[in-house]
Amino acid sequence: MLSIWETDSFYFPTDILIIGAGLTGLNTAIEIKLRNPRLSIRVVERGLFPCGASVKNAGFACFGSLSEILDDTKQIGEQKALERVQTRYLGIQKLLTRVSPSDIDFHKDDGYEIFTEREANLLKDCKDAILDINVKLSPLLGFEPYEFTSNTFGFDTTYPLLKIKGEGALHSGKLVTQLLQKATSLGVIFNFGFDTKHINSRGTLWCVSNGSKEFSAHKVIVATNGFSKRLIPEEDINPARGQLLLTESIPGLKLKGTFHAHEGYFYFRALGDKILLGGGRNVDRENESTDSQEVSGVIQSAVEELLYKVIMPGKALRIERRWAGTMAFGSNNEKDPIIKELDTNLFVVARLGGMGVAMTPMLAEKIANMVLK
């Protein structure tokens, strides 16, 4: 039994409770607090600090390669594919008004798409589409993002690179730290180390429990992205593991920008004088549909192949560390987010399609509109 002091000071019902202190939960808490400072908001997080894809990604502030747009067009149609790019771009711009770019090591160095020797057809498709896509994206972004440029980075390909204007990179840990500080300054309450197991209604309140303790609120938002299946298994939100590696220092490394390969399934960047490289879930999609954060030899080998054969051909490089994060997609690889009211005053915002940095500021607006109506 809790004491009266514990109940009054720590376990009191809040107006809103958010499950998950990653980029989605943090941006949502901030968005709601900025709109209505009087509302009490609690965020519970299973880790001692955010432990999902928010702090295990590659730190890309990107909106998508041209080949990804073409692939998305096949699945959802051109208009929706272009609107997806616009949402990501606007999300990055909003994020940079919410935190200081210098505080998160943001660098706007543009992006590049690489075409390897086996992707002649993909390159042709991009060449055929670039003028049309640029014209259609220009009014949505305010500029034409794509242009072909020469390969000046020494990649092992005879094909040109596709420059992606307006993309950038940042330090994911510093981003989450800054958002935590901002949310705390607004009065958001955080409870870390609380692994939510159950969500139940009790009268006009929703109660979330870790099996031994519980918090209650008038409204609850599930913002656990790739881990959402654990709490709401009936929703089409499926985990997808994203694996990365970081090389040891490479003397004389001259790599500037964010880089995409193989329709966006692979990506890399320089982190100081090291290369941060990840992706490849398409190589073994079935086994990568997991929320396990162990690395797999199959994917790591595919990532290393790109590193040794294309990015730094002929170089003897050592790997400093490897890790994995958990993203979320639909059962047929859908990337469109799920933002909905599951039950009266119980909401979910998840399924970010691997673009959490760019998507979450805009998704926070949408879920705030729904929760505060």
KOLROZA-859797 format. One record per residue (C-alpha): residue number from 1; x, y, z; residue in one letter; chain. Coordinates in Angstrom, 2 decimals, m for minus. Each point is the difference from the previous one (the first is absolute). Example, Ala and Ser with C-alpha at 12.3 -4.5 7.8 and 13.67 -1.06 7.14 Angstrom:
PT  pos     east    north       up  code  unit
PT    1    12.30    m4.50     7.80     A     A
PT    2     1.37     3.44    m0.66     S     A
//
This chain:
PT  pos     east    north       up  code  unit
PT    1     0.00     0.00     0.00     M     A
PT    2     1.32     3.43    m0.95     L     A
PT    3     0.25     2.70     2.63     S     A
PT    4    m2.09     3.12    m0.36     I     A
PT    5     3.21     1.89    m0.75     W     A
PT    6     0.90    m2.30    m2.90     E     A
PT    7    m3.50     0.18    m1.41     T     A
PT    8    m0.20     3.78     0.22     D     A
PT    9     3.51     0.69    m1.25     S     A
PT   10     0.91    m2.77    m2.45     F     A
PT   11    m2.95    m2.20    m0.99     Y     A
PT   12    m2.75     2.57    m0.48     F     A
PT   13    m2.14    m0.30    m3.18     P     A
PT   14     1.14     2.28    m2.83     T     A
PT   15    m1.97     1.44    m2.87     D     A
PT   16     2.10    m1.84    m2.58     I     A
PT   17     2.41    m2.92     0.26     L     A
PT   18     2.36    m0.82    m2.86     I     A
PT   19     1.63    m3.43    m0.22     I     A
PT   20     3.45     0.37    m1.56     G     A
PT   21     2.62     2.72     0.42     A     A
PT   22     1.48    m0.24    m3.48     G     A
PT   23    m0.31     2.63    m2.70     L     A
PT   24    m3.73    m0.61    m0.42     T     A
PT   25    m0.85     0.23     3.68     G     A
PT   26     2.27     2.98     0.62     L     A
PT   27    m1.28     2.03    m2.95     N     A
PT   28    m3.58    m0.84     0.90     T     A
PT   29     0.44     1.06     3.62     A     A
PT   30     1.62     3.27    m1.05     I     A
PT   31    m2.64     0.71    m2.64     E     A
PT   32    m2.88    m0.50     2.43     I     A
PT   33     1.67     1.99     2.79     K     A
PT   34     0.69     2.92    m2.32     L     A
PT   35    m3.66     0.07    m1.00     R     A
PT   36    m1.40    m0.43     3.50     N     A
PT   37     2.53     0.56     2.81     P     A
PT   38    m2.62    m0.74     2.66     R     A
PT   39    m0.30    m3.66    m0.95     L     A
PT   40     1.97    m2.45     2.12     S     A
PT   41     2.01    m2.46    m2.10     I     A
PT   42     1.89    m3.08     1.12     R     A
PT   43     2.36    m1.98    m2.24     V     A
PT   44     0.95    m3.54     1.00     V     A
PT   45     2.96    m1.79    m1.59     E     A
PT   46     1.16    m3.59     0.49     R     A
PT   47     3.71     0.85    m0.21     G     A
PT   48     2.16     2.08     2.30     L     A
PT   49     0.03     2.35    m3.01     F     A
PT   50    m1.70    m0.26    m3.42     P     A
PT   51     1.17    m3.31    m1.47     C     A
PT   52    m1.73    m0.48    m3.36     G     A
PT   53     0.91     1.19    m3.47     A     A
PT   54     0.11     3.60     1.23     S     A
PT   55     3.50    m0.51     1.39     V     A
PT   56     1.09    m2.90    m2.21     K     A
PT   57    m0.43     1.51    m3.46     N     A
PT   58     2.58     1.51    m2.35     A     A
PT   59    m0.85     3.62     0.79     G     A
PT   60    m1.39     0.79    m3.45     F     A
PT   61    m2.18     3.07    m0.45     A     A
PT   62    m1.18    m1.09    m3.41     C     A
PT   63    m3.17    m0.09    m2.07     F     A
PT   64     0.78    m2.67    m2.58     G     A
PT   65     1.92    m0.94    m3.11     S     A
PT   66    m1.48     0.19    m3.49     L     A
PT   67    m0.03    m3.78    m0.39     S     A
PT   68    m1.95    m0.27     3.26     E     A
PT   69    m2.62     2.36    m1.41     I     A
PT   70    m0.30    m2.16    m3.10     L     A
PT   71    m0.35    m3.12     2.15     D     A
PT   72    m2.59     1.68     2.23     D     A
PT   73    m1.92     1.15    m3.07     T     A
PT   74    m0.49    m3.62    m1.01     K     A
PT   75    m1.53    m0.76     3.39     Q     A
PT   76    m2.06     3.07     0.89     I     A
PT   77    m0.12     2.19    m3.12     G     A
PT   78     2.03     3.04    m0.96     E     A
PT   79    m1.98     2.65     1.84     Q     A
PT   80     0.21    m1.77     3.35     K     A
PT   81     3.67    m0.77    m0.56     A     A
PT   82     0.75     3.67    m0.60     L     A
PT   83    m2.08     1.07     3.00     E     A
PT   84     2.03    m2.44     2.11     R     A
PT   85     3.18     1.80    m1.06     V     A
PT   86    m1.56     3.37     0.86     Q     A
PT   87    m1.03    m1.22     3.47     T     A
PT   88     3.53    m1.20     0.71     R     A
PT   89     1.57     3.24    m1.21     Y     A
PT   90    m2.39     2.18     2.01     L     A
PT   91     0.63    m2.18     3.04     G     A
PT   92     3.73     0.67    m0.20     I     A
PT   93    m0.62     3.74    m0.27     Q     A
PT   94    m2.31    m0.05     3.01     K     A
PT   95     2.49    m2.03     2.00     L     A
PT   96     2.67     2.62    m0.64     L     A
PT   97    m2.27     2.68     1.49     T     A
PT   98    m0.64    m2.15     3.07     R     A
PT   99     3.68    m0.59     0.83     V     A
PT  100     3.14     1.94    m0.86     S     A
PT  101     1.76    m1.57    m3.03     P     A
PT  102     3.38     0.55     1.67     S     A
PT  103    m1.14    m1.86     3.13     D     A
PT  104    m0.72    m3.16    m2.02     I     A
PT  105     3.04     0.22    m2.30     D     A
PT  106    m2.22     0.59    m3.01     F     A
PT  107     1.83     0.29    m3.32     H     A
PT  108    m1.85     0.81    m3.20     K     A
PT  109     2.46    m1.57    m2.44     D     A
PT  110    m2.58    m1.36    m2.49     D     A
PT  111    m0.53    m3.64    m0.85     G     A
PT  112     1.04    m2.27    m2.85     Y     A
PT  113    m1.37    m3.13    m1.58     E     A
PT  114     2.50    m2.56    m1.27     I     A
PT  115    m0.64    m2.32    m2.93     F     A
PT  116     2.17    m3.09    m0.13     T     A
PT  117     0.96    m1.79    m3.20     E     A
PT  118    m2.90    m2.44     0.32     R     A
PT  119    m2.56     2.83     0.14     E     A
PT  120     0.08     1.27    m3.58     A     A
PT  121    m3.77    m0.37    m0.34     N     A
PT  122    m0.64     1.85     3.25     L     A
PT  123     2.27     2.82    m1.12     L     A
PT  124    m1.86     0.22    m3.30     K     A
PT  125    m3.34     0.18     1.81     D     A
PT  126     1.32     2.86     2.14     C     A
PT  127     1.37     1.86    m3.02     K     A
PT  128    m3.34    m0.36    m1.75     D     A
PT  129    m1.94     1.27     3.04     A     A
PT  130     2.21     2.73     1.47     I     A
PT  131    m1.34     2.98    m1.93     L     A
PT  132    m3.62    m0.89     0.63     D     A
PT  133     0.51    m0.77     3.70     I     A
PT  134     1.96     3.22     0.53     N     A
PT  135    m2.77     2.06    m1.58     V     A
PT  136    m2.62    m1.66     2.20     K     A
PT  137     2.03     0.26     3.22     L     A
PT  138     1.03     3.61    m0.51     S     A
PT  139    m3.29     1.54     1.24     P     A
PT  140    m0.08    m2.47     2.92     L     A
PT  141     3.56     0.64     1.22     L     A
PT  142     0.78     3.42    m1.43     G     A
PT  143     2.86    m1.32    m2.13     F     A
PT  144     0.89    m2.79    m2.43     E     A
PT  145     1.85    m2.60     2.09     P     A
PT  146     1.63    m2.34    m2.51     Y     A
PT  147     2.88     0.40    m2.43     E     A
PT  148     2.65    m2.30    m1.41     F     A
PT  149     3.61     0.70     0.89     T     A
PT  150     3.37    m1.65    m0.47     S     A
PT  151     1.41    m2.62     2.36     N     A
PT  152     2.72     1.92     1.85     T     A
PT  153     0.12    m2.28     3.06     F     A
PT  154     1.86    m2.91    m1.56     G     A
PT  155    m2.90    m2.47     0.10     F     A
PT  156     0.45    m3.07    m2.18     D     A
PT  157    m2.59     0.85    m2.63     T     A
PT  158     0.20     1.56    m3.46     T     A
PT  159    m3.42     1.53     0.41     Y     A
PT  160    m0.71     3.57     1.14     P     A
PT  161    m1.41     0.76     3.43     L     A
PT  162    m3.41     1.50     0.55     L     A
PT  163     0.25     3.01     2.30     K     A
PT  164    m2.85     0.58     2.44     I     A
PT  165    m0.09     3.64     1.02     K     A
PT  166    m1.23     0.88     3.47     G     A
PT  167     0.87    m3.17     1.87     E     A
PT  168     2.19    m0.02     3.09     G     A
PT  169     1.32    m1.99     2.93     A     A
PT  170    m0.06     0.38     3.78     L     A
PT  171     0.96    m1.62     3.30     H     A
PT  172    m2.97    m2.15     1.04     S     A
PT  173     0.99    m0.18     3.67     G     A
PT  174     0.32     3.76     0.26     K     A
PT  175    m3.34     0.44    m1.78     L     A
PT  176    m1.81    m2.22     2.51     V     A
PT  177     1.81     1.73     2.88     T     A
PT  178    m1.08     3.44    m1.23     Q     A
PT  179    m3.62    m1.12    m0.40     L     A
PT  180     0.05    m1.52     3.49     L     A
PT  181     1.28     3.26     1.43     Q     A
PT  182    m2.62     2.03    m1.86     K     A
PT  183    m2.85    m2.28     1.07     A     A
PT  184     1.19     0.09     3.62     T     A
PT  185     0.21     3.79    m0.07     S     A
PT  186    m3.64     0.06    m1.12     L     A
PT  187    m1.01    m2.09     3.00     G     A
PT  188    m0.27    m3.45    m1.56     V     A
PT  189     0.46    m2.78     2.59     I     A
PT  190     2.29    m2.92    m0.90     F     A
PT  191     0.10    m3.48     1.54     N     A
PT  192     2.84    m2.11    m1.40     F     A
PT  193     0.46    m3.71     0.62     G     A
PT  194    m3.77    m0.57    m0.22     F     A
PT  195    m0.65    m2.84    m2.46     D     A
PT  196    m3.70     0.19    m0.81     T     A
PT  197    m1.62    m3.43    m0.19     K     A
PT  198    m3.72     0.76     0.13     H     A
PT  199    m2.39     2.82    m0.89     I     A
PT  200    m3.45    m0.19     1.60     N     A
PT  201    m2.95     2.33     0.43     S     A
PT  202    m1.38     0.74     3.44     R     A
PT  203    m2.99     2.31     0.01     G     A
PT  204     1.02     3.25    m1.67     T     A
PT  205     3.72    m0.79     0.30     L     A
PT  206     2.45    m2.15    m1.90     W     A
PT  207     2.52    m1.91     2.10     C     A
PT  208     3.40    m1.19    m1.22     V     A
PT  209     1.80    m2.64     2.04     S     A
PT  210     3.45    m1.56     0.01     N     A
PT  211    m1.30    m2.97     1.96     G     A
PT  212     0.59     1.44     3.45     S     A
PT  213    m0.60     3.74    m0.21     K     A
PT  214    m2.38     2.06    m2.08     E     A
PT  215    m0.65     3.53    m1.14     F     A
PT  216    m3.34     1.41    m1.14     S     A
PT  217    m1.10     2.76    m2.33     A     A
PT  218    m3.09     1.29    m1.73     H     A
PT  219     1.61    m0.58    m3.39     K     A
PT  220     2.78    m2.38    m1.05     V     A
PT  221     2.16     0.12    m3.13     I     A
PT  222     2.00    m3.06    m1.08     V     A
PT  223     3.17     1.34    m1.65     A     A
PT  224     2.27    m3.05     0.02     T     A
PT  225     0.35    m0.42    m3.80     N     A
PT  226     1.75    m3.32    m0.68     G     A
PT  227    m0.92    m1.36     3.42     F     A
PT  228    m3.71     0.85    m0.32     S     A
PT  229    m0.92    m3.60    m0.85     K     A
PT  230     0.70    m0.93     3.62     R     A
PT  231    m2.83     2.27     1.21     L     A
PT  232    m2.42     0.08    m2.94     I     A
PT  233     0.55    m3.24    m1.95     P     A
PT  234    m3.12     0.45    m2.08     E     A
PT  235     1.43     3.01    m1.86     E     A
PT  236     2.04    m0.33    m3.21     D     A
PT  237     3.18     1.36     1.58     I     A
PT  238     2.85    m2.43    m0.53     N     A
PT  239     3.56     0.30     1.31     P     A
PT  240     2.89     0.21    m2.44     A     A
PT  241     3.58    m0.21     1.17     R     A
PT  242     2.43     2.57    m1.35     G     A
PT  243     3.67    m0.93     0.33     Q     A
PT  244     3.04     2.28    m0.09     L     A
PT  245     3.75    m0.08     0.35     L     A
PT  246     2.68     2.59     0.64     L     A
PT  247     3.54    m0.31    m1.32     T     A
PT  248     3.10     0.94     1.88     E     A
PT  249     1.75     3.24    m0.99     S     A
PT  250     0.92     0.32    m3.68     I     A
PT  251     2.92     2.40    m0.55     P     A
PT  252    m0.74     2.57    m2.69     G     A
PT  253    m3.69    m0.87    m0.28     L     A
PT  254    m1.74     2.55    m2.22     K     A
PT  255    m3.67    m0.85     0.14     L     A
PT  256    m2.54     2.79     0.32     K     A
PT  257    m3.75    m0.44    m0.10     G     A
PT  258    m2.55    m2.74     0.50     T     A
PT  259     0.00    m2.88    m2.46     F     A
PT  260    m2.72    m2.39    m1.18     H     A
PT  261     0.42    m3.22    m1.97     A     A
PT  262    m2.23    m2.78    m1.34     H     A
PT  263    m3.28     1.98     0.04     E     A
PT  264     0.72     1.36     3.45     G     A
PT  265     0.36    m3.39     1.68     Y     A
PT  266     3.68     0.76     0.70     F     A
PT  267     1.35     3.30     1.33     Y     A
PT  268     3.25     1.40     1.31     F     A
PT  269     1.78     3.17     1.09     R     A
PT  270     3.22     1.19     1.52     A     A
PT  271     0.13     0.36     3.77     L     A
PT  272     3.19     1.95     0.46     G     A
PT  273     2.68    m2.15    m1.63     D     A
PT  274    m2.13    m3.17     0.23     K     A
PT  275    m2.72    m1.41    m2.24     I     A
PT  276    m3.43    m0.73     1.46     L     A
PT  277    m1.83    m2.48    m2.22     L     A
PT  278    m3.28    m1.85     0.31     G     A
PT  279    m3.08    m1.54    m1.56     G     A
PT  280    m0.43    m3.14    m2.05     G     A
PT  281    m3.16    m1.40     1.58     R     A
PT  282    m1.28    m0.75    m3.52     N     A
PT  283     2.70    m2.66    m0.28     V     A
PT  284    m1.71    m2.14     2.67     D     A
PT  285    m3.33     1.69     0.59     R     A
PT  286    m1.66    m2.93     1.74     E     A
PT  287     2.63    m0.37     2.69     N     A
PT  288     0.33     3.77     0.38     E     A
PT  289    m3.70     0.29     0.95     S     A
PT  290     0.88    m0.12     3.68     T     A
PT  291     0.37     2.37     2.92     D     A
PT  292     3.17    m1.80     1.09     S     A
PT  293     2.94     2.39     0.09     Q     A
PT  294     2.65    m2.64    m0.57     E     A
PT  295     2.02     0.32    m3.21     V     A
PT  296    m0.15    m2.66    m2.69     S     A
PT  297     2.88    m1.33    m2.07     G     A
PT  298    m2.05    m0.04    m3.20     V     A
PT  299    m0.75     3.73     0.11     I     A
PT  300     3.38     1.00     1.34     Q     A
PT  301     1.66    m1.86    m2.89     S     A
PT  302    m2.22     1.82    m2.51     A     A
PT  303     0.87     3.35     1.57     V     A
PT  304     3.70    m0.84     0.00     E     A
PT  305    m0.17    m0.99    m3.67     E     A
PT  306    m1.16     3.51    m0.88     L     A
PT  307     2.73     1.47     2.20     L     A
PT  308     2.90    m2.03    m1.40     Y     A
PT  309    m1.05    m0.25    m3.64     K     A
PT  310    m1.60     3.37    m0.73     V     A
PT  311     0.57     2.63     2.68     I     A
PT  312     3.66    m0.66     0.84     M     A
PT  313     1.19    m2.49    m2.63     P     A
PT  314     3.31    m1.66     0.70     G     A
PT  315     0.31     1.46     3.52     K     A
PT  316     0.74    m2.12     3.04     A     A
PT  317    m2.48     1.32     2.55     L     A
PT  318    m0.80    m1.12     3.52     R     A
PT  319    m3.42     0.13     1.60     I     A
PT  320    m0.23     1.79     3.35     E     A
PT  321    m3.55    m0.97     0.97     R     A
PT  322    m3.29    m1.43    m1.26     R     A
PT  323    m3.54     0.54     1.25     W     A
PT  324    m3.67    m0.23    m0.95     A     A
PT  325    m3.17     2.03     0.54     G     A
PT  326    m3.69    m0.71    m0.47     T     A
PT  327    m2.10     1.71    m2.66     M     A
PT  328    m3.61    m0.74    m1.00     A     A
PT  329    m1.78    m0.68    m3.28     F     A
PT  330    m3.29    m1.51    m1.11     G     A
PT  331    m0.39    m3.67    m0.89     S     A
PT  332     0.59     0.78    m3.68     N     A
PT  333     2.84     2.44     0.70     N     A
PT  334    m2.40     2.94     0.29     E     A
PT  335     1.70     3.16     1.22     K     A
PT  336    m3.05     2.17     0.67     D     A
PT  337    m0.33     0.71     3.73     P     A
PT  338    m2.91    m1.23     2.05     I     A
PT  339    m1.58     2.84     1.96     I     A
PT  340    m3.35    m0.95     1.46     K     A
PT  341    m2.25    m0.23     3.03     E     A
PT  342    m0.11    m3.66     0.98     L     A
PT  343    m2.67     0.47     2.63     D     A
PT  344    m1.49     2.99     1.78     T     A
PT  345     3.01     2.09     1.10     N     A
PT  346     2.51    m2.73    m0.94     L     A
PT  347     2.20     0.97    m2.96     F     A
PT  348     2.93    m1.32    m2.00     V     A
PT  349     2.58     1.73    m2.18     V     A
PT  350     2.51    m2.39    m1.53     A     A
PT  351     1.38    m1.65    m3.18     R     A
PT  352     2.48     2.64    m1.12     L     A
PT  353     1.51    m1.97    m2.88     G     A
PT  354     3.59     0.60     1.08     G     A
PT  355    m0.30     3.80    m0.19     M     A
PT  356    m0.60     0.94     3.63     G     A
PT  357     2.31     3.01     0.08     V     A
PT  358    m1.88     1.64    m2.84     A     A
PT  359    m3.52    m1.29     0.66     M     A
PT  360    m0.56     0.42     3.74     T     A
PT  361    m0.36     3.80     0.20     P     A
PT  362    m2.83    m0.12    m2.56     M     A
PT  363    m1.61    m3.10     1.51     L     A
PT  364     0.00     1.78     3.37     A     A
PT  365    m2.16     2.70    m1.55     E     A
PT  366    m2.50    m2.56    m1.28     K     A
PT  367    m0.30    m1.97     3.23     I     A
PT  368    m0.28     3.24     1.99     A     A
PT  369    m2.90     1.09    m2.20     N     A
PT  370    m1.71    m3.32     0.68     M     A
PT  371     0.63    m0.11     3.75     V     A
PT  372    m0.93     3.65     0.65     L     A
PT  373    m3.15     0.18    m2.11     K     A
//
